Amino acid sequence: MKPKWAQLKEHWSYTADLFIEINVEQNPLVAKMCLISTTPTFAVFKNRTMVEAVRGADMGSLSVLMAKH
């Protein structure tokens, strides 16, 4: 999953403000605050609020999410 994520990140880097990878095992409070129950979880935040997320390693859904936002 990480190589494909890196490719998407590179492809969309000109449109995105920031890409962050968080280890939820090392940061359980973040996982709880963002309601992350599945890894990987990819989320879009706007004005400090999660507006949409893709849970699981579904590259098609992730591509759609990134194109949408």
N, C-alpha and C positions, 0 to 999 in steps of 0.2 A: 504494500500500500504506500509506503513512504516514497519510493521512486515515482509513482504515478502522481502523488500529491505534490512532489517537487516540480514535476512537469506542469501541472495545472497552475501552481503558484507562479512559475516563471511566465507562463502564457498570459495570465491575468494580472501580472504585477503592475502594469501600467494603469489599471483601473482601480485597484484596491488600495486602500489607505494603509492597511497593516495585516500581516498574516502572523499568527502566534500559535505555537505548539505548546500545550500544557500537559505535563505528566500528572494525571489525576490521582495516581497513587501517592505522589509526593505532595500534592495539593488538594486534599480531600474537601477542604472548605470551598474551593472554587468549583469543584464538581457538584457539591451540594447546592451552591448558590445558582448554578446554571442548569440544574436538574439533569446532569449528565449521568445516565445509568448504563450506557453502552459505549464501548470504544471500538472504533473511533467515532467521535461526534464532531461534525463540522457545523459551526454556527455563524450567523451573520448578526452583528450588533450594530444598531443605529441609536445614537444619543444614549449610549450606555445600557440599552435594552436589547435583549435577544429577540429578534423579529422572526427568525426562521432557522431551522436546523435540519441536517441530514444525519441520521444515526445509522452506523454500519458502513461497510466498505463498498458502497454502491457508487461507482465512479460516474455512471450516467446521471444519477440524481444530483451528485455533487457538481457536475458540469452545468446542469440546468440551474442549480442554486446560484452558482457563480455568475452565470450569464444574466440571470434575473436581477441580481443586485449589483 
